[in-house]
Amino acid sequence: MISLKKKMEFIFRSELINVKQVVTKAIFFLRSAVPSLTIEEQSDLKLVLSELLHNAVVHGNKSDTNKNVRLYVEIEDGMVVGRVADEGSGFNYVELLEHIDDEDLLNECGRGIRLVYSLTDRVDFSISGNAIRFYKRVAVHG
């Protein structure tokens, strides 16, 4: 098996207007790095990145434009690994995960994390709760 490894990083100020631009650039990077990426995979990754970056700006950094959000994306051997970190104080993700059920999809709080879990293969949180890493297997050909 040939090892494919590519990565990119963005750091941006906590303004919602930046989220769409960074997601667009990240999807362009992913499409360039993995030409076999399916439309469904692109859509899933766009939604995952949008939700995580939005949460980092609004909930993590409280839309404080003096704080930054960091996005790191790496592709290695058919897996997209993404990490989103903010400069906020973090949150109790264990408590959130214990209370998420199907009814929460209609509530704003927790819905983004639930979507991320459903569209990726694995999700890990930092101990402090201000960074999240996701893993998604994608189709890599040739």
N, CA, C and O atoms as a MOPAC input file, in Angstrom:
PM7 MOZYME 1SCF
protein

 N      0.84200 1    -1.18800 1     0.00000 1
 C      0.00000 1     0.00000 1     0.00000 1
 C      0.88400 1     1.24800 1     0.00000 1
 O      1.82700 1     1.34300 1     0.78500 1
 N      0.58800 1     2.17200 1    -0.85300 1
 C      1.31300 1     3.43500 1    -0.92800 1
 C      0.77900 1     4.36500 1     0.15300 1
 O     -0.43300 1     4.50600 1     0.31200 1
 N      1.67600 1     4.99500 1     0.89000 1
 C      1.26500 1     5.90400 1     1.95200 1
 C      1.01400 1     7.29200 1     1.37500 1
 O      1.88200 1     7.87700 1     0.72800 1
 N     -0.17100 1     7.79800 1     1.61900 1
 C     -0.53800 1     9.14700 1     1.18100 1
 C     -0.67500 1     9.99800 1     2.43200 1
 O     -1.49700 1     9.69700 1     3.29800 1
 N      0.11600 1    11.05300 1     2.53800 1
 C      0.04500 1    11.91000 1     3.71100 1
 C      0.16100 1    13.35900 1     3.27400 1
 O      1.17000 1    13.77200 1     2.70300 1
 N     -0.87600 1    14.11600 1     3.54900 1
 C     -0.89900 1    15.53900 1     3.24000 1
 C     -1.58100 1    16.24900 1     4.39100 1
 O     -2.43400 1    15.67000 1     5.06400 1
 N     -1.20500 1    17.51800 1     4.62600 1
 C     -1.81400 1    18.24800 1     5.72700 1
 C     -1.90400 1    19.73700 1     5.44700 1
 O     -1.19600 1    20.27300 1     4.59500 1
 N     -2.79200 1    20.39300 1     6.18400 1
 C     -2.97000 1    21.83900 1     6.09600 1
 C     -3.40500 1    22.35100 1     7.45400 1
 O     -3.93800 1    21.60800 1     8.27800 1
 N     -3.16700 1    23.63200 1     7.66800 1
 C     -3.57300 1    24.25600 1     8.92200 1
 C     -4.05100 1    25.67800 1     8.65600 1
 O     -3.46700 1    26.40700 1     7.85500 1
 N     -5.12500 1    26.05600 1     9.34300 1
 C     -5.64500 1    27.41700 1     9.29000 1
 C     -5.79100 1    27.92800 1    10.70600 1
 O     -6.21900 1    27.19800 1    11.60000 1
 N     -5.43600 1    29.17900 1    10.90700 1
 C     -5.68900 1    29.87600 1    12.16500 1
 C     -6.44800 1    31.13400 1    11.79600 1
 O     -6.00100 1    31.91700 1    10.95700 1
 N     -7.60600 1    31.32800 1    12.42800 1
 C     -8.40800 1    32.50200 1    12.08100 1
 C     -9.06400 1    33.11000 1    13.31700 1
 O     -9.27900 1    32.45100 1    14.33400 1
 N     -9.37200 1    34.40400 1    13.17900 1
 C    -10.01300 1    35.15700 1    14.24700 1
 C    -11.45900 1    34.68900 1    14.41100 1
 O    -12.11900 1    34.33100 1    13.43500 1
 N    -11.93900 1    34.69600 1    15.64000 1
 C    -13.27500 1    34.20000 1    15.97800 1
 C    -14.38800 1    35.10600 1    15.48100 1
 O    -15.00000 1    35.85000 1    16.24800 1
 N    -14.63500 1    35.02800 1    14.18700 1
 C    -15.76200 1    35.72000 1    13.56700 1
 C    -16.46300 1    34.70800 1    12.66700 1
 O    -15.81300 1    33.98900 1    11.90800 1
 N    -17.78200 1    34.65400 1    12.75600 1
 C    -18.52700 1    33.66800 1    11.97200 1
 C    -18.29400 1    33.79700 1    10.47100 1
 O    -18.33600 1    32.80200 1     9.74800 1
 N    -18.04900 1    35.00900 1    10.00300 1
 C    -17.81500 1    35.20600 1     8.57000 1
 C    -16.59600 1    34.39300 1     8.10100 1
 O    -16.52500 1    34.00400 1     6.93500 1
 N    -15.65200 1    34.14100 1     8.99400 1
 C    -14.45200 1    33.37800 1     8.63200 1
 C    -14.71300 1    31.87800 1     8.49900 1
 O    -13.98500 1    31.18300 1     7.79000 1
 N    -15.74600 1    31.37800 1     9.17500 1
 C    -16.02900 1    29.94000 1     9.15300 1
 C    -16.27700 1    29.45300 1     7.73800 1
 O    -15.66700 1    28.47400 1     7.30600 1
 N    -17.15600 1    30.11500 1     7.01300 1
 C    -17.48100 1    29.67800 1     5.65200 1
 C    -16.24600 1    29.69200 1     4.74900 1
 O    -16.03900 1    28.77200 1     3.95700 1
 N    -15.43200 1    30.73400 1     4.87100 1
 C    -14.22000 1    30.83700 1     4.04800 1
 C    -13.24000 1    29.71200 1     4.35100 1
 O    -12.67000 1    29.12400 1     3.43200 1
 N    -13.04000 1    29.40900 1     5.61900 1
 C    -12.11300 1    28.34800 1     6.00600 1
 C    -12.64400 1    26.98300 1     5.57500 1
 O    -11.87700 1    26.14500 1     5.09900 1
 N    -13.93900 1    26.75200 1     5.73500 1
 C    -14.52700 1    25.48000 1     5.28900 1
 C    -14.34900 1    25.32000 1     3.78900 1
 O    -13.98900 1    24.24000 1     3.32300 1
 N    -14.59200 1    26.36700 1     3.03500 1
 C    -14.43000 1    26.31700 1     1.57700 1
 C    -12.98300 1    25.97600 1     1.21400 1
 O    -12.74800 1    25.13500 1     0.34600 1
 N    -12.02000 1    26.61400 1     1.86200 1
 C    -10.60400 1    26.33900 1     1.58900 1
 C    -10.22800 1    24.91900 1     2.00900 1
 O     -9.45400 1    24.25400 1     1.32000 1
 N    -10.76400 1    24.45700 1     3.12200 1
 C    -10.46000 1    23.10100 1     3.59500 1
 C    -11.01900 1    22.05000 1     2.63400 1
 O    -10.34600 1    21.06100 1     2.34500 1
 N    -12.22300 1    22.25000 1     2.14500 1
 C    -12.81100 1    21.30100 1     1.18700 1
 C    -12.02400 1    21.32200 1    -0.11700 1
 O    -11.81200 1    20.27200 1    -0.72300 1
 N    -11.59000 1    22.49300 1    -0.55800 1
 C    -10.75000 1    22.57800 1    -1.75800 1
 C     -9.46000 1    21.78500 1    -1.55000 1
 O     -9.04300 1    21.03400 1    -2.43100 1
 N     -8.82800 1    21.95200 1    -0.38500 1
 C     -7.62000 1    21.19100 1    -0.06000 1
 C     -7.90100 1    19.69200 1    -0.10000 1
 O     -7.13600 1    18.92900 1    -0.69000 1
 N     -8.99700 1    19.27200 1     0.52800 1
 C     -9.33000 1    17.84000 1     0.56900 1
 C     -9.58900 1    17.28800 1    -0.82400 1
 O     -9.13700 1    16.19100 1    -1.15300 1
 N    -10.31800 1    18.04500 1    -1.64800 1
 C    -10.58700 1    17.59100 1    -3.02000 1
 C     -9.29900 1    17.50600 1    -3.83900 1
 O     -9.15300 1    16.61000 1    -4.66900 1
 N     -8.37500 1    18.42100 1    -3.61400 1
 C     -7.09800 1    18.39900 1    -4.32500 1
 C     -6.21600 1    17.24800 1    -3.85100 1
 O     -5.55100 1    16.59000 1    -4.65100 1
 N     -6.22100 1    17.01800 1    -2.55700 1
 C     -5.37200 1    15.97400 1    -1.97900 1
 C     -5.91700 1    14.57400 1    -2.23800 1
 O     -5.15700 1    13.61400 1    -2.37100 1
 N     -7.24600 1    14.46900 1    -2.30900 1
 C     -7.89600 1    13.17200 1    -2.53400 1
 C     -8.90200 1    13.34600 1    -3.67900 1
 O    -10.09100 1    13.54500 1    -3.43100 1
 N     -8.43100 1    13.27200 1    -4.93100 1
 C     -9.32600 1    13.47700 1    -6.07600 1
 C    -10.50000 1    12.48900 1    -6.12800 1
 O    -11.52700 1    12.77900 1    -6.74200 1
 N    -10.34800 1    11.33200 1    -5.49000 1
 C    -11.42000 1    10.32800 1    -5.49500 1
 C    -12.46800 1    10.57500 1    -4.40700 1
 O    -13.38900 1     9.77400 1    -4.25300 1
 N    -12.34400 1    11.66000 1    -3.66000 1
 C    -13.31800 1    11.99100 1    -2.62100 1
 C    -14.70900 1    12.09700 1    -3.23800 1
 O    -14.91100 1    12.85200 1    -4.18900 1
 N    -15.65700 1    11.35200 1    -2.70800 1
 C    -17.00400 1    11.35300 1    -3.27700 1
 C    -17.76300 1    12.61000 1    -2.87000 1
 O    -17.38100 1    13.30200 1    -1.92600 1
 N    -18.82500 1    12.88900 1    -3.58200 1
 C    -19.69100 1    14.03200 1    -3.24900 1
 C    -20.25100 1    13.86600 1    -1.84100 1
 O    -20.32500 1    14.83400 1    -1.08600 1
 N    -20.64000 1    12.66000 1    -1.48800 1
 C    -21.17600 1    12.40100 1    -0.14600 1
 C    -20.11400 1    12.66300 1     0.92600 1
 O    -20.41000 1    13.26500 1     1.95800 1
 N    -18.88500 1    12.21500 1     0.68400 1
 C    -17.80000 1    12.46700 1     1.63700 1
 C    -17.51800 1    13.96100 1     1.76300 1
 O    -17.29400 1    14.46300 1     2.86400 1
 N    -17.52900 1    14.65900 1     0.64900 1
 C    -17.32200 1    16.10900 1     0.67800 1
 C    -18.42000 1    16.78800 1     1.49500 1
 O    -18.13900 1    17.66700 1     2.31000 1
 N    -19.66400 1    16.38100 1     1.27700 1
 C    -20.79300 1    16.97000 1     2.01200 1
 C    -20.68600 1    16.68700 1     3.50700 1
 O    -20.90600 1    17.57200 1     4.33300 1
 N    -20.34400 1    15.44200 1     3.84500 1
 C    -20.18700 1    15.08300 1     5.25100 1
 C    -19.08900 1    15.92000 1     5.90200 1
 O    -19.27500 1    16.45700 1     6.99400 1
 N    -17.95300 1    16.02700 1     5.23200 1
 C    -16.82700 1    16.78000 1     5.79100 1
 C    -17.13700 1    18.27000 1     5.88800 1
 O    -16.72700 1    18.93000 1     6.84300 1
 N    -17.85500 1    18.79800 1     4.90800 1
 C    -18.24700 1    20.20800 1     4.95200 1
 C    -19.13900 1    20.47500 1     6.16300 1
 O    -18.96200 1    21.47300 1     6.86100 1
 N    -20.09400 1    19.58300 1     6.41000 1
 C    -20.99200 1    19.74300 1     7.55100 1
 C    -20.23500 1    19.59900 1     8.87400 1
 O    -20.44100 1    20.38600 1     9.79800 1
 N    -19.36300 1    18.59700 1     8.96400 1
 C    -18.56200 1    18.38600 1    10.17700 1
 C    -17.70700 1    19.61800 1    10.47600 1
 O    -17.70900 1    20.12600 1    11.59800 1
 N    -16.97900 1    20.09200 1     9.46800 1
 C    -16.12200 1    21.26600 1     9.66700 1
 C    -16.94100 1    22.50200 1    10.03000 1
 O    -16.56000 1    23.25500 1    10.92600 1
 N    -18.04900 1    22.71200 1     9.35100 1
 C    -18.90100 1    23.87300 1     9.64000 1
 C    -19.39500 1    23.85400 1    11.08300 1
 O    -19.33400 1    24.86700 1    11.78100 1
 N    -19.88000 1    22.71000 1    11.52100 1
 C    -20.40200 1    22.59400 1    12.89100 1
 C    -19.29900 1    22.82300 1    13.92200 1
 O    -19.48400 1    23.57600 1    14.87800 1
 N    -18.15300 1    22.17100 1    13.72700 1
 C    -17.07600 1    22.28500 1    14.70600 1
 C    -16.49000 1    23.69300 1    14.75700 1
 O    -16.21200 1    24.20900 1    15.84000 1
 N    -16.30200 1    24.31200 1    13.60800 1
 C    -15.74700 1    25.67000 1    13.58600 1
 C    -16.74500 1    26.67600 1    14.15500 1
 O    -16.35900 1    27.59000 1    14.88400 1
 N    -18.01000 1    26.51500 1    13.82800 1
 C    -19.06000 1    27.38000 1    14.37600 1
 C    -19.07600 1    27.26600 1    15.90200 1
 O    -19.11600 1    28.27700 1    16.60300 1
 N    -19.04400 1    26.02700 1    16.41300 1
 C    -19.03500 1    25.81900 1    17.86500 1
 C    -17.81300 1    26.45800 1    18.51300 1
 O    -17.91600 1    27.04700 1    19.58900 1
 N    -16.65400 1    26.34400 1    17.86000 1
 C    -15.42800 1    26.92000 1    18.41100 1
 C    -15.52800 1    28.44100 1    18.50900 1
 O    -15.10800 1    29.03300 1    19.50300 1
 N    -16.08500 1    29.06900 1    17.47500 1
 C    -16.23500 1    30.52900 1    17.47700 1
 C    -17.26300 1    30.96500 1    18.52200 1
 O    -16.97000 1    31.80200 1    19.37600 1
 N    -18.47400 1    30.38900 1    18.45000 1
 C    -19.59300 1    30.85900 1    19.27100 1
 C    -19.51400 1    30.37100 1    20.71600 1
 O    -19.61200 1    31.16900 1    21.64800 1
 N    -19.33900 1    29.07000 1    20.90200 1
 C    -19.36900 1    28.50400 1    22.25600 1
 C    -17.99500 1    28.52000 1    22.92100 1
 O    -17.88300 1    28.82100 1    24.11000 1
 N    -16.95200 1    28.19700 1    22.16100 1
 C    -15.61100 1    28.15000 1    22.74200 1
 C    -15.04700 1    29.52200 1    23.02500 1
 O    -14.68800 1    29.83100 1    24.16100 1
 N    -14.96600 1    30.34700 1    21.99600 1
 C    -14.36600 1    31.68000 1    22.13100 1
 C    -15.37600 1    32.78500 1    22.38300 1
 O    -15.00600 1    33.95300 1    22.49200 1
 N    -16.64500 1    32.42500 1    22.47500 1
 C    -17.71700 1    33.40800 1    22.76000 1
 C    -17.68700 1    34.57600 1    21.78300 1
 O    -17.98600 1    35.71200 1    22.15100 1
 N    -17.32200 1    34.28700 1    20.53000 1
 C    -17.22900 1    35.29100 1    19.46200 1
 C    -16.28400 1    36.44300 1    19.79800 1
 O    -16.43300 1    37.55000 1    19.28000 1
 N    -15.32600 1    36.17700 1    20.65900 1
 C    -14.31300 1    37.17100 1    21.03800 1
 C    -13.28900 1    37.25500 1    19.90100 1
 O    -12.52100 1    36.31800 1    19.68100 1
 N    -13.28400 1    38.37100 1    19.18800 1
 C    -12.39900 1    38.51800 1    18.02100 1
 C    -10.92400 1    38.63100 1    18.40700 1
 O    -10.05500 1    38.64700 1    17.53500 1
 N    -10.64200 1    38.70800 1    19.70200 1
 C     -9.25100 1    38.68600 1    20.16000 1
 C     -8.72800 1    37.25300 1    20.30900 1
 O     -7.54800 1    37.03200 1    20.57800 1
 N     -9.63000 1    36.29100 1    20.12900 1
 C     -9.24700 1    34.88500 1    20.25000 1
 C     -9.28600 1    34.22600 1    18.87300 1
 O    -10.03100 1    34.64500 1    17.98700 1
 N     -8.47200 1    33.19100 1    18.71600 1
 C     -8.37400 1    32.48500 1    17.43600 1
 C     -8.92800 1    31.07300 1    17.52000 1
 O     -9.05000 1    30.48700 1    18.59600 1
 N     -9.25400 1    30.55600 1    16.36100 1
 C     -9.63100 1    29.15900 1    16.18600 1
 C     -8.58300 1    28.54400 1    15.27400 1
 O     -8.12300 1    29.17500 1    14.32200 1
 N     -8.21700 1    27.32300 1    15.57100 1
 C     -7.20900 1    26.61100 1    14.77700 1
 C     -7.84400 1    25.35700 1    14.18800 1
 O     -8.48200 1    24.57400 1    14.89100 1
 N     -7.65400 1    25.18500 1    12.88400 1
 C     -8.10800 1    23.97600 1    12.18200 1
 C     -6.89200 1    23.29800 1    11.58400 1
 O     -6.10700 1    23.92500 1    10.87200 1
 N     -6.74000 1    22.02600 1    11.87200 1
 C     -5.67100 1    21.21500 1    11.31400 1
 C     -6.32900 1    20.01200 1    10.64900 1
 O     -7.13200 1    19.31700 1    11.27200 1
 N     -5.99400 1    19.76600 1     9.39400 1
 C     -6.53700 1    18.62600 1     8.66300 1
 C     -5.38100 1    17.85700 1     8.05100 1
 O     -4.47700 1    18.43500 1     7.44700 1
 N     -5.42600 1    16.54600 1     8.22000 1
 C     -4.39100 1    15.67100 1     7.67500 1
 C     -5.06000 1    14.49000 1     6.98600 1
 O     -6.06600 1    13.96500 1     7.46300 1
 N     -4.49700 1    14.08500 1     5.87500 1
 C     -4.96900 1    12.90000 1     5.16800 1
 C     -3.83600 1    11.89400 1     5.20400 1
 O     -2.71900 1    12.17500 1     4.77100 1
 N     -4.14100 1    10.73000 1     5.72300 1
 C     -3.12100 1     9.69100 1     5.77900 1
 C     -3.76600 1     8.33100 1     5.57300 1
 O     -4.63100 1     7.91200 1     6.34100 1
 N     -3.32500 1     7.64500 1     4.51400 1
 C     -3.76500 1     6.28300 1     4.23300 1
 C     -5.28700 1     6.11600 1     4.28100 1
 O     -5.80000 1     5.22200 1     4.95500 1
 N     -5.99400 1     6.97900 1     3.56500 1
 C     -7.44100 1     6.84000 1     3.45200 1
 C     -8.23700 1     7.36000 1     4.62500 1
 O     -9.42400 1     7.05800 1     4.74900 1
 N     -7.61400 1     8.13100 1     5.48400 1
 C     -8.30000 1     8.67200 1     6.65100 1
 C     -8.09800 1    10.17900 1     6.69100 1
 O     -6.97000 1    10.66300 1     6.59200 1
 N     -9.19700 1    10.92500 1     6.83600 1
 C     -9.12000 1    12.35600 1     7.09500 1
 C     -9.15400 1    12.51800 1     8.60900 1
 O    -10.07200 1    12.04400 1     9.27800 1
 N     -8.15000 1    13.18800 1     9.12900 1
 C     -8.08300 1    13.47800 1    10.56000 1
 C     -8.12800 1    14.98600 1    10.69500 1
 O     -7.28600 1    15.69200 1    10.14000 1
 N     -9.10000 1    15.47400 1    11.42600 1
 C     -9.24200 1    16.90600 1    11.62700 1
 C     -9.18800 1    17.25000 1    13.10300 1
 O     -9.63900 1    16.48100 1    13.95200 1
 N     -8.63500 1    18.40200 1    13.39300 1
 C     -8.59300 1    18.87600 1    14.78000 1
 C     -8.99100 1    20.34200 1    14.78900 1
 O     -8.43700 1    21.15600 1    14.05100 1
 N     -9.95800 1    20.66600 1    15.63400 1
 C    -10.40600 1    22.04200 1    15.81400 1
 C    -10.15900 1    22.41300 1    17.26700 1
 O    -10.57200 1    21.69800 1    18.18000 1
 N     -9.48200 1    23.53400 1    17.47500 1
 C     -9.19200 1    23.99500 1    18.83600 1
 C     -9.52300 1    25.47600 1    18.94200 1
 O     -9.30800 1    26.24900 1    18.00900 1
 N    -10.05200 1    25.85300 1    20.10300 1
 C    -10.32800 1    27.25700 1    20.36400 1
 C     -9.53700 1    27.69100 1    21.59700 1
 O     -8.86400 1    26.87500 1    22.22800 1
 N     -9.62000 1    28.96300 1    21.93300 1
 C     -8.89400 1    29.50600 1    23.06900 1
 C     -9.80900 1    29.72400 1    24.27200 1
 O     -9.47800 1    30.47400 1    25.19000 1
 N    -10.95300 1    29.06500 1    24.25500 1
 C    -11.89500 1    29.16900 1    25.36200 1
 C    -11.49200 1    28.27000 1    26.51500 1
 O    -10.46800 1    27.59000 1    26.46200 1
 N    -12.31200 1    28.27600 1    27.56000 1
 C    -12.00200 1    27.51100 1    28.77200 1
 C    -12.42300 1    26.05300 1    28.66600 1
 O    -12.17000 1    25.27000 1    29.58100 1
 N    -13.06100 1    25.67800 1    27.56300 1
 C    -13.48800 1    24.29600 1    27.37900 1
 C    -14.87100 1    24.05700 1    27.97200 1
 O    -15.49500 1    24.96200 1    28.52500 1
 N    -15.33400 1    22.81200 1    27.84100 1
 C    -16.63800 1    22.46200 1    28.38400 1
 C    -16.61000 1    21.00800 1    28.83200 1
 O    -15.69700 1    20.25700 1    28.48800 1
 N    -17.61400 1    20.62300 1    29.59800 1
 C    -17.70600 1    19.26500 1    30.11300 1
 C    -18.33900 1    18.37600 1    29.05200 1
 O    -19.55500 1    18.18200 1    29.04100 1
 N    -17.52200 1    17.84400 1    28.17100 1
 C    -18.01900 1    17.03300 1    27.07100 1
 C    -18.56400 1    15.69400 1    27.56400 1
 O    -19.43900 1    15.12300 1    26.91300 1
 N    -18.08100 1    15.18000 1    28.68300 1
 C    -18.58900 1    13.91000 1    29.22000 1
 C    -20.06000 1    14.05800 1    29.57100 1
 O    -20.88000 1    13.19900 1    29.24800 1
 N    -20.37800 1    15.15200 1    30.23400 1
 C    -21.77300 1    15.41200 1    30.60700 1
 C    -22.64600 1    15.56600 1    29.36000 1
 O    -23.75400 1    15.03200 1    29.30300 1
 N    -22.14900 1    16.28800 1    28.37300 1
 C    -22.90400 1    16.46800 1    27.13100 1
 C    -23.16900 1    15.12200 1    26.46800 1
 O    -24.29500 1    14.85100 1    26.05100 1
 N    -22.15600 1    14.28300 1    26.36700 1
 C    -22.29600 1    12.99800 1    25.69800 1
 C    -23.24300 1    12.05700 1    26.44700 1
 O    -23.91800 1    11.23700 1    25.82500 1
 N    -23.29600 1    12.16900 1    27.76300 1
 C    -24.19300 1    11.33600 1    28.55800 1
 C    -25.65700 1    11.69500 1    28.33600 1
 O    -26.53900 1    10.85800 1    28.53000 1
 N    -25.91800 1    12.93100 1    27.93100 1
 C    -27.30100 1    13.39800 1    27.79800 1
 C    -27.77700 1    13.53100 1    26.36300 1
 O    -28.90200 1    13.97400 1    26.13000 1
 N    -26.95100 1    13.15900 1    25.40100 1
 C    -27.37000 1    13.25800 1    24.00700 1
 C    -28.19500 1    12.02900 1    23.65000 1
 O    -27.75800 1    10.89500 1    23.84900 1
 N    -29.38500 1    12.26400 1    23.12400 1
 C    -30.18600 1    11.17600 1    22.56600 1
 C    -30.85800 1    11.69800 1    21.30500 1
 O    -30.66000 1    12.85500 1    20.93200 1
 N    -31.63100 1    10.87700 1    20.66000 1
 C    -32.21800 1    11.25400 1    19.37300 1
 C    -33.08200 1    12.50600 1    19.44700 1
 O    -33.16700 1    13.24600 1    18.46700 1
 N    -33.72000 1    12.75900 1    20.57200 1
 C    -34.56200 1    13.94500 1    20.70600 1
 C    -33.73700 1    15.22900 1    20.67100 1
 O    -34.24700 1    16.28600 1    20.30200 1
 N    -32.47400 1    15.13800 1    21.05300 1
 C    -31.61600 1    16.32300 1    21.07300 1
 C    -31.29800 1    16.85300 1    19.69000 1
 O    -30.78300 1    17.96300 1    19.56300 1
 N    -31.59400 1    16.08200 1    18.64300 1
 C    -31.34600 1    16.57600 1    17.29200 1
 C    -32.18100 1    17.81700 1    16.99600 1
 O    -31.82600 1    18.60800 1    16.12300 1
 N    -33.27800 1    17.99200 1    17.71100 1
 C    -34.13200 1    19.15500 1    17.50500 1
 C    -33.69200 1    20.34600 1    18.35400 1
 O    -34.11900 1    21.47300 1    18.10000 1
 N    -32.85300 1    20.11600 1    19.34800 1
 C    -32.35900 1    21.18900 1    20.20300 1
 C    -31.04900 1    21.72600 1    19.64700 1
 O    -30.25800 1    20.97900 1    19.07100 1
 N    -30.82400 1    23.01900 1    19.82000 1
 C    -29.57600 1    23.60600 1    19.32200 1
 C    -28.37200 1    23.10100 1    20.08500 1
 O    -27.33700 1    22.82100 1    19.48000 1
 N    -28.47800 1    22.97600 1    21.40000 1
 C    -27.35100 1    22.55800 1    22.22200 1
 C    -27.10000 1    21.05900 1    22.04700 1
 O    -27.96700 1    20.23900 1    22.34700 1
 N    -25.92800 1    20.71500 1    21.56800 1
 C    -25.56800 1    19.31400 1    21.39700 1
 C    -25.82300 1    18.74600 1    20.02100 1
 O    -25.30100 1    17.68100 1    19.68900 1
 N    -26.60900 1    19.42600 1    19.21700 1
 C    -26.94900 1    18.91100 1    17.88400 1
 C    -25.71500 1    18.79200 1    16.99200 1
 O    -25.57200 1    17.80400 1    16.27200 1
 N    -24.83500 1    19.77000 1    17.02700 1
 C    -23.64100 1    19.74500 1    16.18300 1
 C    -22.72900 1    18.57900 1    16.52400 1
 O    -22.19600 1    17.92000 1    15.63100 1
 N    -22.54800 1    18.32300 1    17.82100 1
 C    -21.70100 1    17.21100 1    18.23400 1
 C    -22.32800 1    15.89100 1    17.81200 1
 O    -21.62700 1    14.97800 1    17.37600 1
 N    -23.62800 1    15.79000 1    17.94000 1
 C    -24.34200 1    14.57100 1    17.51900 1
 C    -24.14500 1    14.33800 1    16.01600 1
 O    -23.90900 1    13.20600 1    15.59500 1
 N    -24.23900 1    15.39300 1    15.21100 1
 C    -24.02000 1    15.27100 1    13.76500 1
 C    -22.59400 1    14.83700 1    13.46600 1
 O    -22.36800 1    13.98600 1    12.60500 1
 N    -21.64200 1    15.41200 1    14.16500 1
 C    -20.23600 1    15.05000 1    13.95600 1
 C    -20.03600 1    13.56000 1    14.25000 1
 O    -19.37200 1    12.85700 1    13.48900 1
 N    -20.60700 1    13.09000 1    15.34400 1
 C    -20.49900 1    11.66000 1    15.66800 1
 C    -21.11100 1    10.78600 1    14.57600 1
 O    -20.56400 1     9.73600 1    14.23800 1
 N    -22.23300 1    11.21300 1    14.03300 1
 C    -22.91400 1    10.37500 1    13.03900 1
 C    -22.22700 1    10.38600 1    11.67300 1
 O    -22.41700 1     9.45800 1    10.88700 1
 N    -21.44100 1    11.40900 1    11.37800 1
 C    -20.81400 1    11.53500 1    10.05700 1
 C    -19.33800 1    11.13900 1    10.02900 1
 O    -18.71400 1    11.15500 1     8.96800 1
 N    -18.77800 1    10.78600 1    11.18200 1
 C    -17.36200 1    10.42300 1    11.24300 1
 C    -17.22100 1     9.02300 1    11.84200 1
 O    -18.18900 1     8.44100 1    12.33200 1
 N    -16.00500 1     8.50000 1    11.79300 1
 C    -15.73800 1     7.16500 1    12.32800 1
 C    -15.32300 1     7.18800 1    13.79200 1
 O    -15.49700 1     6.20300 1    14.50900 1
 N    -14.77300 1     8.31700 1    14.23500 1
 C    -14.30500 1     8.41900 1    15.61600 1
 C    -14.17400 1     9.88900 1    15.98300 1
 O    -13.84300 1    10.72400 1    15.14100 1
 N    -14.43900 1    10.19800 1    17.26000 1
 C    -14.31700 1    11.56600 1    17.77200 1
 C    -13.63000 1    11.50300 1    19.13400 1
 O    -13.99400 1    10.69300 1    19.98600 1
 N    -12.63100 1    12.36800 1    19.33000 1
 C    -11.93400 1    12.47200 1    20.61600 1
 C    -11.93000 1    13.92800 1    21.05400 1
 O    -11.81100 1    14.83400 1    20.22900 1
 N    -12.06000 1    14.14700 1    22.35800 1
 C    -11.98200 1    15.48500 1    22.93200 1
 C    -10.69000 1    15.62700 1    23.72000 1
 O    -10.17600 1    14.64800 1    24.26100 1
 N    -10.16200 1    16.85300 1    23.78600 1
 C     -9.02900 1    17.11300 1    24.67200 1
 C     -9.54400 1    17.07200 1    26.10400 1
 O    -10.74100 1    17.23900 1    26.34000 1
 N     -8.66200 1    16.85500 1    27.04400 1
 C     -9.06600 1    16.78300 1    28.45200 1
 C     -9.74600 1    18.07100 1    28.89100 1
 O    -10.71600 1    18.03600 1    29.64700 1
 N     -9.24200 1    19.20700 1    28.42000 1
 C     -9.81200 1    20.49800 1    28.82300 1
 C    -11.14900 1    20.79600 1    28.12700 1
 O    -11.89800 1    21.66700 1    28.57100 1
 N    -11.44400 1    20.07800 1    27.04500 1
 C    -12.70400 1    20.29100 1    26.34300 1
 C    -12.69400 1    21.45900 1    25.37800 1
 O    -13.75800 1    21.89500 1    24.93800 1
 N    -11.51600 1    21.98400 1    25.03000 1
 C    -11.48700 1    23.09400 1    24.08100 1
 C    -10.88000 1    22.67700 1    22.72700 1
 O    -10.54500 1    23.52700 1    21.90200 1
 N    -10.74700 1    21.37500 1    22.51700 1
 C    -10.27700 1    20.87100 1    21.22500 1
 C    -10.95600 1    19.53100 1    20.95100 1
 O    -11.21200 1    18.74600 1    21.86400 1
 N    -11.23800 1    19.29400 1    19.68300 1
 C    -11.88100 1    18.05400 1    19.26900 1
 C    -11.15900 1    17.53200 1    18.03300 1
 O    -10.76800 1    18.29600 1    17.15000 1
 N    -10.99600 1    16.22400 1    17.99300 1
 C    -10.35400 1    15.57900 1    16.84700 1
 C    -11.35200 1    14.57300 1    16.27400 1
 O    -11.99400 1    13.82500 1    17.01200 1
 N    -11.46700 1    14.56900 1    14.95300 1
 C    -12.34600 1    13.58700 1    14.30500 1
 C    -11.56500 1    12.80800 1    13.25700 1
 O    -10.55800 1    13.26900 1    12.72000 1
 N    -12.06600 1    11.62200 1    12.99100 1
 C    -11.45600 1    10.72000 1    12.01200 1
 C    -12.55100 1    10.25100 1    11.05600 1
 O    -13.62400 1     9.83300 1    11.49100 1
 N    -12.27900 1    10.32100 1     9.76400 1
 C    -13.25000 1     9.84900 1     8.77500 1
 C    -12.50900 1     9.12800 1     7.65500 1
 O    -11.64500 1     9.69600 1     6.98800 1
 N    -12.86600 1     7.87900 1     7.46900 1
 C    -12.29100 1     7.09400 1     6.37700 1
 C    -12.91500 1     7.56500 1     5.06500 1
 O    -14.12800 1     7.75400 1     4.98100 1
 N    -12.07200 1     7.75400 1     4.03500 1
 C    -12.55100 1     8.20800 1     2.72500 1
 C    -11.99900 1     7.29900 1     1.63600 1
 O    -11.03100 1     6.56800 1     1.84500 1
 N    -12.62900 1     7.36100 1     0.48400 1
 C    -12.21700 1     6.54300 1    -0.65800 1
 C    -10.97500 1     7.15400 1    -1.29900 1
 O    -11.01000 1     8.29000 1    -1.77100 1
 N     -9.89000 1     6.40600 1    -1.31500 1
 C     -8.65400 1     6.84900 1    -1.95900 1
 C     -8.32300 1     5.85100 1    -3.05500 1
 O     -8.12400 1     4.66600 1    -2.78600 1
 N     -8.26300 1     6.33000 1    -4.29100 1
 C     -7.94900 1     5.47100 1    -5.42900 1
 C     -6.72000 1     5.99900 1    -6.15200 1
 O     -6.49800 1     7.20400 1    -6.27200 1
 N     -5.94200 1     5.05100 1    -6.62300 1
 C     -4.83900 1     5.34300 1    -7.51400 1
 C     -3.82400 1     6.23400 1    -7.00600 1
 O     -2.85500 1     6.52900 1    -7.70600 1

